[in-house]
Amino acid sequence: MRLLEFGFVLVVVSALLVSGDAEIYIVTVEGEPIISYTGGISGFEATAVESDEKIDTESELVTSYARHLEKKHDMLLGLLFEEGTYQKLYSYRHLINGFAVHISPEQAETLRRAPGVKSVERDWKVRKHTTHTPQFLGLPTGVWPTGGGFDRAGEDIVIGFVDSGIYPHHPSFATHNAEPYGPVPKYRGKCEADPDTKRSYCNGKIVGAQHFAQAAIAAGAFNPIIDFASPLDGDGHGSHTASIAAGNNGIPVRMHGHEFGRASGMAPRARIAVYKALYRLFGGYVADVVAAIDQAVYDGVDILSLSVGPNSPPAATRTTFLNPFDATLLGAVKAGVFVAQAAGNGGPFPKTMVSYSPWIASVAAAIDDRRYKNHLMLGNGKILAGIGLSPSTHLNETYTLVAANDVLLDSSVMRYSPTDCQRPELLNKNLIKGNILLCGYSFNFVVGTASIKKVSETAKALGAVGFVLCVENVSPGTKFDPVPVGLPGILITDASYSKELINYYNITTPRDWTGRVKSFEGTGKIGDGLMPILHKSAPQVALFSARGPNIKDFSFQEADLLKPDILAPGSLIWAAWCPNGTDEPNYVGEGFAMISGTSMSAPHIAGIAALIKQKHPHWSPAAIKSALMTTSTTLDRAGNPLLAQQTSESEAMKLVKATPFDYGSGHVDPTAALDPGLIFDAGYKDYLGFLCTTPGIDIHEIRNYTHTPCNTTMGKPSNLNTPSITISHLVRTQVVTRTVTNVAEEETYVITARMEPAVAIEVNPPAMTIKAGASRQFSVTLTVRSVRGTYSFGEVLMKGNRGHKVRIPVLANGYRR
């Protein structure tokens, strides 16, 4: 009799229970999870699904095999360890076979040596990658009408959010003004109730709400008072991302008496399923995130939106593609779930992606066409530009300028950083009332212990008519976002402008021999910063957005796979917030927030994917991803090549011509993605082929996670049928093949290719006619012409006689050998 017949995953994090040095581990063992079990164990019939097929959660075969796996997990731990010396946190049964457990490092070693145990990995942390965009993307006129209008856009598609929870009372998720939602038979998720009011977190729009915190609790990181042992969003991030993808249409965004527009999700009629696994202070643990994903797929979500990722490449595994997190997502894709993941916020530096695998849609962040600007006019006539989402001072009046460090009540308060203007009790109200208060932008604003919101509150409490924040020192790449305030206010972000203001103030402020101010004679007025300016140079790649090349291992070896995949809006995105949200100090207590990050771009793609899934319900995750990528654009609104924000030594930021390492295939075009003409399809076996042909990956490690031996004819990982071609080490000549499937009517395509001069490119055949539903193969030959030590960029373009255009990026780095 075999002691073990399963394949596990285990997790450990430093904490409380077993011993002082106990940690969380994710363990995998022999045997197959539900999604890939093909039978062979007496009494348990096969539960495996075909590629892109959902798990039948009501099947007795599935539930009995799930119980069997969990019993095996418990038996293994019970045989190895005494009761009370370990704590099992989760059993993973659906996508991977294993568990998360809280044990000592010595117990982890015992597990590693136990028969049937495949891997034991210490848990690691993940973090968040932290509206006008429906109009910018053309959804109201181009996409929603095809699905029956905004009140049908995303109907019956369930988007799962693994995030910080949700604030269910927000109007973006309300149902009282909407046509009643019917049941979603395919979705089986649970709805937790509020521990205090006992009211369900679900309402028809929200169809599932669960939280996962066992690893965080075991690690000693969880505080139920501020983290909430429920799906309630204690951070703001989860509500924000959910409303971007699936929030109700036409919700007024009001703050400080001003309406900034109306917010809408990409798929406003889609349902929301909440899987809370992120928390406000510490982010999250992979063990909890894996449990959330495992449950979401089992429950029957169609789309997964992940604005979460590792802090860095996982150091415990040899490859970025094989770890409990990515292996779980591979299982999700096998079950037909489309996964959108934030690319990461480590830009603009190369190799900063934290979303690696080909089965995931990795989303970079763009700046859209909206810019908020403001100005300060000085008494000498000079105009200083800045940012500030605020009303103006009275148009025809100027006001006296008063610096915070000149109106201190007591010099002993300097230890409180009074020039930050965070504490009104430190400043002399009599000298400030009716004037403009000048404050300094210190490091406290960068780390979040000071906020512009608090400056505004201080100025108001002291009777000031407005405030100015001066940035005197700026590091290259520092990012400043406009913050809505009710009082006239402006942030001067250019250090040279701040110097001009300070010089003017010093000249117009006479002092006695001790340095004390005799009188304040400098004046100024603040402009109106409430109205956005629309720019044709949009979109641009945001400075913070993570960049390629993609890496395949912890030593940062480059992969033959393009990442990111696609670009979507992720800068200054208005969306729902929760009143107790603390993720952004400038929006504490507010109902909406305007924030930036690839956390915001991923739910844009998740929502657009829901619209595609609604129109094409039987498309695979790879087909949806292909439609998004091949129809994207590399041009801005003015018809010029996309630009990327980049740092420079001499200035805070510059714009450079963007490359696929910045934007992937390009900026999403939802209207075109609904009708791509051709798709590059791929499934579970294709992804296994990619893993098996990637140099440096241990085939035993592949089998540990996939329960499948390597048996592929793919040849090279660059032959994976993705809508991009990347060769990180091109020597002499290499031929790459791709297969396209026609998802429209019969069409004849002319195929052309172009490449930068260092690499020659040739496609064959030059044209082909493809019948509806048929597939055809073409080849791309790349040859090194000259070695220049950098990548050459190009593209293959397929133009159909019915108007379809299909474009894929091509990247190659030539070597002599």
N, C-alpha and C positions, 0 to 999 in steps of 0.2 A: 504494500500500500504506500502510495506517495504521501509524504507528510504535507506537502504544499502543492496546490494546483492552481496557482493564481499569479498575477503580476502586480506588485504593489508600488505605492509611492508614499513616503513618510516624511514628516516635517518636524523640526525642533527649534525652539527659540529660547533664549535665556529667561528664566523665571523662577516660579515659586514652589512647585508641588513636590517633586521627587527629592531633589537635593538643591543646594544653593546654586550649583552650576548647571542645572537642567536647562535643556534647550528644546526647540521644536524641530522635528525632522519630518521630511516627506519620504515615505518608503514605498517602493514598488516591488511586487513579487511575481512569481511565475503564474501563468494562467491569464486568460483573456477577460477584459471588461465586457460589459453587456454589448457594446457597440460592435465588437469584433469576435464574440464567442461563436464558433462554428459547430459546437457540439463535441461529444467525446467523453463527457463525464456522466456516469450512470445516473439516470433519473432527471437529467436536465437537458432539454432539447436546445437547439441553436437559437441564439437571440441576435446574431449579427445582422446588420443592415447593409444594403448595397450603398455604394457611394451616393451621397446627396439624399439619403432616405432618413426620415425621422424615426426615432425610437417609439415603439408602440407601448406607451406607459401603462395602458390598461391590461396588457397581456399578462396572464398568469405565468407564462414562461419567463417573462422579464422580471416580475416581482419575486418569483421563487428563486431565480438565479441570483438576484440582487441580495436576497436574504442569505443564500449560500455563501456568497463572497464575504459578506460582513461577518458571518459566523467563522469563516476561515481566518479573517483578520484577528478577531477576538481570540480564537484558539491559538494562533501563533504567539501573540503577546502573552497569553495566559501560560503557555508552556515555557516560555523563556524567562519571564519575570514574575516576582511575587506581587500579589495584589496590593495596591497602594503605593507601589514604587514607580508607577507609570500612569499616564493619563492619555487615553486615545481621544483625539479631538474630532476627527472625521474618518469615515470610510468612504473612499472613492471607488465607485462601482460602475459608473456609466461610461465614462470616456477613457479613464485609466483605472487600473486595478491596484489599489493600494490604500494607504491611510496616512493621516497626520498624527503624530504622537509626541508627547512631552516627556522626555527622558534625559538621563545624564549622558555625557559623551561616552562613558564606559559602556552603558547599555546600548548605545548606538553601534559601537564596535561589535558587541555580541550579536546584534541584529545583522550586521554586514556579513558575519561568518555563518549565519543560520542557513540551512538548506532551503533553497527555493526563493531566497531574497535576492532581488536583482539590483536594486540601488537604494542607498540610504543617503539622502541629501539634507543638509541643514537648511532650514527655511531662511529666506532673505526678504528684505523689505521692498515694497513697491511704493510709488508716489503718484499723485495727480499730475497731469501735464496741463498745469494751468497757465424788433431787429429788422435791421435793414436788409439782411442778406437774402431773404426770399425774392425781393424785387431785383437785387443785384444779379441773382442767378437766373432770373427770368421765369420763376415758378408760376406766379399768378397768371401769366399770359401764355406760357409755352407748355407747361407740364400739367398743372392742376386741371385745366379744362379737359384734357384727354382722359382723366379719371373721374369725370363728373363734377369738377369744381372743387374748391377747397374743402367743402363739407363732405367730400368723399375721398379726398387724397390720403391714401394709406389705409383705407377701410379694411378692417379685420387682419391687418398685419401687426404682429406683436414684436416690439423692439425691447430687448432686455438690456438693462443698464447696470453694469457692475461698477458702482460708484459710492458716493457718500450718503445715499438714501434720497428721500424726496420730502418736500413740504406739500402734503396733499391738498391743503386748503387754498393754494395759490390759484388765481383765476386761469392761469395757463393750463391747469389740469381739471378745472371745474366741469361739471356736466349739466348744470341747471339751465344754461342757455343753448344747449346743443340738442340735436335730435337724439332720442334715447339710444344708448348702445345696447345691442343685443349680446347674447353669449358668444364666446369664441370657442367652439367645441374642441378645436385642436389643442387648446392651451389648458394645462392642468395645474398651474401654479397655485400656491397657497397665499392667503392674505393674513398677515399677522394683525393683531388688534393693538391699539394704543394701551399700554399697561395701566394708565391712569383712567382714561375715559371709557375704555373697553370698546371704542368705536373702531371699525375696520379701516385700514389704510386704503382700501380699494373702493372705487366708485363707478366702475364701468369703463371709464377712460383708463384708470389705473387698474389693471387686472391681476397683478401679483405684487406682493410686497413682503420680502423676507430679509433678515439680516444674519450676517456670518461674522462671528467675533471670537470663536474658540481659541484660535492661535493668539490673537491680541490679548485675551484674558490670561492665557497661560504664560505669555511673555511679561505680564505685569504692566502692560501699556494701556490697558483699557480702563477708562474712568466712566462709570455709568451715569454720573451726574451731568457730564458735558458731552459724552459720546453717544448717549441714549441707547439702551439695550432694546432697540426697535428699529424699524425702517425709517424713522424720522430723521430728516437731514439736519445734522448739527453743525454743518459746515457751509452750505450754500452751493458747493460745486455740483453735487448730484442733481439738484433741482435745475440748475443752470443748463447742464448738458441734456437732461431729459426734455426741457422745453425747446432747446435748439432743434432737436430731431423731431419731436412729436407734440410740441405745445399747441394749444388751441390757436386758431387764427384771429387776428385783429384785436389783440389784447392791448389796451392803452398803457404805454410806459410813462408813468407819471412820477416825478420827483421834484420836491421843492416848488410845487405849484406850476411846473412846466411839463408839457407833454412832449416827449422826445420822439414820438412816433408810435406805431403799433407793432407789437411783436407777434411772430407766428413761427411755428415749427416748420420744418421742411415737409413733413407729412402730418398735417394737423389732425387727421382723423385716425392715425395709427394708435394702437394701444401701447401702454407703458407697463413693463414688468420690472420691478425694482429688486435688485440683489445688492444690498448694502454690505460692502466689505472694506470701505475706506473710512477713515476717521480723522477728525479735524487736526489733532496735534501730531500724530506719528505716521499718517498715511495708511499703510496696510501691510499685511503679511501674505506671502504667496499661498500659504496653506488655506487661508480664508478665501482668497480670490479664486483659487482652484475649486474649492467647494462651491462657491457661488456660480462659477461657469458650469460646473458639472450639473448643478441643480437646474440652472436656466435651460440647458439643452434638454435635459430630461423632461422639464415642464413643457417644452414645445415652442420656445421662442423662434421667430424667423430670422431675426437680426440681432447681433450682439454689438453694443457700443462700449468700447473700452477706452476711457480717457485715463488710463493707468498703465504703468510699465515699470520695469526694474530701474533702480537708481543707476545701474551700470551693467555691462554684460555679466551674466552669471559666472562667477569664478569657479564654482564647484563642478561644472560640467565642461567637457572638452569642446563642445560646440554650442553656438548660440541657438541652433534650431532644435536641440534635444535637451529639454529640461521639463519639469512637471508642468510649467505654465504653457510653453509652446506645444508640448505633446497633448495637453488637454484641449487646446484650440484646434489642433489637427483632428482630434476626435469630434469636435463641434462641427467642423467643416464637413467631415465624413457624414455627419447626421443632417447635412443640408443647411447649416446655419451660416449666414454671411457674417464675417467678423471685420469690423472697422476698429483700428487701434491708433491712438495718437502716436506720432512718430517720435515725440520727445522734444524737449525745449532746450537742448544743448547747443543750438546754433549760435553764431554762424560757422562754427568750426567743423572741419571734416570728421567723418567717422563718429558722429555723435548720435546716430540712430539707436533707439532702444526698442524698436519693433523690427524683427529680423526675417521672419519666416515667409515663404512664398504663399502659404495658404491664408495669410492675413493681408487685408488691405491697410497699408501703413500710410497715414495721412499727414501731410505737411501743412503748415499754416500760411495763409496769405493775408495781406492787407487788402481790404476792399476799397471802394472808391470814395468812402466818406472820410473827411479829415475835419477835426475840430481845432480851430485856431482862435487866438485872441491877441489883444495888444494893450500895452500901457503907454499912454501919451504923457510925457513929462512937461513941466512948465516951461522948459527951454525949447519946446517944439519937437523934440526927438520922439520917435515912435519905436518902442521895443516890442518885438514879437514874443509870443509865448503861447501857452495853452491854458484853457480854463473854461469849463462848461458852466458859465455863469452869466447872469444878467449884467448889464453895464451900470456904471454909476450914472447919475443924472446927466443927460447929454451936454447941457450947456454950462456945467459947473466943474470946477477943479477943486481938489481937496488937498489938505496939508498931508505930507508924508511923515510918518512917525515910526522910527525903528524900535523894535522890541527891546534891544539892549540899551536904549536910551530912556526907557520908561519903566525900569525895574523898581519895585517897591523897596527892595533891599538888596544890596550887592551880594549878600550871603546866599541868595537863591541861585547863583550861577551854577551850582552843582546839579540843578534840575534841568539844564539845557533850556533856559527860558526863551532863547531866540527861536526855538522850534514852535513856540506859540501853542503849546499843548495844554497849559495850565493858566487860566485867566487870573487866578488868585495871586500870581506872581507879578502881575503888571498893573500899572497905575491907570485906572479907568478914566480919571479926570483928564489925563493928557491924551488919551486915545479917542475918546468919544467924539464922533463927527469927523474923524480923520481916516486916512488909509494906513493900515498897520503893515509894516515891513518885517518879514520873518525870514529866517535862514533855513535852507533845505539841507539837513544834516544826514549823517549815516543812519540815524534813527528811522528816517522815512524809508530807507532801503530795506531795513530788517523788519519793519512793520510795527515798531514800538511807538512810532509817530505817524499821524495820518493827516492828509489834507482836509478830510472831513472835520477833524478835531480843530484844525487851524480856523476853519470857518465858524465853528461853534464858539471858539475863544473870541474871535473878532466880534461876533454878534453879541456875546455876553458883555463885552466891554464897550459896546455902542459904536464900534467902528463902522464906517460906511462900506468898507471893503478891505481886502488884504492882498499883499504881493509876497510870493515865496521866491527867494533868489537862490539859484544853484550856482555856487562859486567854484566848486571843483567837480569835475565829471570824468569818470573812467570811460575809455572807449567802449561803445556798445551799450552804455546805460540807456534803459528804456523808460520813457515817461509817458504815462497815459493820462488823458484828460479825466478829471473827476467832477461829476455834477455837484454843485453847491448852490445854496439858496441866496448867498450873499455875493456881490461882485467880487471876483477873485481871479488871480492869474498866477501861473507858475512860469517864471522866466528860466527856461531850460538851457539857453546858450550862455556859457560862462562869460563870454565877452560882453553880452548885453547886461548881464548882472553887474559886471565891473563898471559899465557906463552908468547904471543906475546908482551904484554905490558912490562913484565919483561925484555925480550930480548932487546926491544927498549930502555928502561931506562938504561940498562947496557952498551949499545953501543952508547949512546948519552951523551957525556960529557957536563957539564954545568958550568957556573961561579957561584960565591956566591949568585947572585941574582936569579938564576934559569934559566937564559937565555942560550940557546944552543950555545956551542962553535963550534961543528961540528956534522954532521949526519953521523954515521959510520955503522949503522945497514943496512943489505941488505936482499933482498928476490926476489923471482920470483913467478908468478901466473901461475897455470896450465890451461889446456884446459877443460872447462866445458860444451862444446857445445854438446857432444855426450851422449845420455842417456845410462844408465846401465839397462838391463832388469833383473828383479828379479822373480824367481820361487815362492817366498813366497806371490805373489799377487794372488787374491785380498786380501786386508785387509780393515776392517771397519775404515773409517777416524775418527780422533779424534773429529772433530767438528760435526759429524753426530748425529742428535737427537736420543735419546734412549727411549725405552719403560720402564715400562709398559704403555699402553694406559690409558687415564683417561676419565671418563664419566661426570665429573662436575668440577666446579671451586674450589671445596675443594679437588681436586686431588684424589677422590675415583677411584679405579681401575676398568676398564671395562672388561667384558668377551669377549674381542676382541683383537687379536694380531695386534700391530702396532710396527714398520713399516711393510709393506707387503713384500718388496723386496729391494735388494741391487743392485746398478748400479754405474758405474764409475762417480766420482764427484770431483776428486782431480787432479789439474794441467791439466785442459782440454783446449787444443788449439781450438779456434773457432773464428768466425768473430767478429769484433769490428767496431765501427764507429769512424771516425776521431775526432768528438767532444765529444766522450764518456768520462765521468769523474768518472765513478763508481770505477775505479782503477787508482790511480795517476801514477802508473808505466807504463800505456799504453796510456796516453793522446797523441792523434795525430797518433796513430798506426792503422793499418788495421786488426791486429789480437791481441788476448790477451789469456794468459794462466792463468786461474783463477780456484778457487775451491769453492765448496758449494753444498748443496743438490739442489740448483738452477740448477746445471749442470747435476745432476743425473736424475731429473724428465724428461727432454726432451730426454734423452737416452731411457727411457721406453716409452715415447710418440711415438718416431720414430719406435721403435721395435713393438709397438702395431699397428702402421700403416701397417707394413709388415704382421702382422697376419691378420689384417682386410682385406688387399688386397687378401690374400689367402683364407680367410674364411669370405666373406662379410656379411653373415647372423648371425654371432656369436654375442651374447649379450656382453655388457661391462663386465659382471661377467665372461662369458666364456673366454674372452681374458685375464682377470686378473688371472683366474684359470690356464690357460695354462702357463702364465709367472711364477706363483708361484710354481706349482707342478713339474715343470721341472728344477727349479733352483738348484744350487749346494751349499753345505756347506763345500766343500773342496777347497783348493787353487791349484795352478798349479802343485805343487809338490805332491799333493795327501794328504796333511795334513789338519786337521780341520782349518777352517777360524779363523784368529786372529783379535782382535780389538785393536786399539790404545787406551790407557787409561793413565790418569795422575797418578803420584805417589808423595808422599811427598818428596822423596829423589832425584828425577830426573824429567826432563821435561816431559818425556813420556816413557811408557813401553808397551809391547804387552801382552795381556791376551787372553785366549780362548774365542771366541765370542759366544754369545747365540742368540736365536731368537729375544730378545729385542734389539739387535744390528743390525741384518740383516734381520729380518722377516723370510721368508721361505728360503732365501739364495741369492746367486748372480745370476743374470739373465744369462740364456743360450739361446740365440735367436734361434739357430738351433733346439734345442729340443722343444722349445715353439711352433714352427710351426706344430708339430706333437705330441701333448701331450698324445694321447690315450684316456684318460678320462678327463672330466671336471666337476667341481662343479659349477652348474649354480644357479643363483638367480635373482630375479626380484623385481620390486617395492613393491609388496605385502609382499615379504620376508623381505625387509628392514623395512616395517611398523611393521611386527611381531617382529623384533629385537627391535625397539623402544618401542613397547607396552609391551614387557616382561622385559625390563631393569628396575630394581628397582630404584625408586626415580624420574622417569620421570613422570610428570603430564600429564595425558591422554588428558586434555584440551589443553595443550601446543602442543601435537602431532597433535590434530585436527586443531589447529590454523594454522599450517604450511602445513599439508597434506590434509586438508579438508576431512579426512576419519576417521570414528570411529574405535576404537580398537576392532577387532574381529578376534582373532588369536588362532590357536591350537599349536603354536610353543612351549609353555611351559616355556622355558628358553632362554635367548639371546644366550647362547652357542650352541643352536640348529640351529642358522642361518647357511645356507649351504655354509660356507666359506671354502677355502682350508687350514684351520688351526683350531686348537681347543684350546681355552683358558678358564680356569676356575679360576677366581681370588680368590674365597673363596670356596674351596672344603671341604665339611663335610661328613665324612663316605664315601658313594659311590654315584656316579652320572653316569648315562648313557646318552651318547650323540649320536645323529644320524646324518648321512650324506648320501646324495644321489649323485651318480656319473652317468654321461651319457657318453656312448661310442660314440666318434666322429671318430672312425676308423672302421676297420672290426671286425667281431666277434672275441673275445679274452677271454681266461681264465686267471684270475688274482688270484695269491696267496697273501693273506693279512697277514702281520706280524706287530708286534708293539714292541717297546721297550721304557723303561722309567727309569729314575733314581730311586734308590731303595726306596725313601720315599713314592712314589706313585706306586701302582700296576696298570697295564694296561692289558686289554683283548679286542680282537676284535672278532666280530661275523657277518657273517660267516668267516671261515678261508680261503675260496676260493669261487669264483663265476665266471660263464661264462656269458658274456654280449654280446648280439647281437648288430650289427651295429645300432646306433640310439636309442637303448634301455637304460633305466635307472634302476639302482638297488640301494637298500639301505643297509647300514651296520651300525653296532652300535659299539661304543667304551665305555667300562666300566672302570672308574677310581676309585680307592679306596685308601683312606689314610692309609698308613702303619705307618708312624711316622711324627710327627709335628716338623718341623725344622725352621719355620719362613721365608722360602724363597721358590721361585718357583722351581719345578722339571721340567726338560725338557726331551722330548722324541719325538717320531715320529711314524706315521703309514706309512708303505711302501707297495705299491701294485705293484707286478711284473707280467707282462703279458707274455704269452707264445710266443707272436710275438715281444717281445723286449721292449715294453713300460714299463717305470718305473714312478710311480706316488707317490710322497712323500708329506706328510703334517706334519708340526710341531705340537706338543702337549705340552701344558704348564698348570701346575696346582699348586696352592698354598694350601697345606693342613692345615686344622684347626680342633680343637677338636669339635667345635660347631659353 
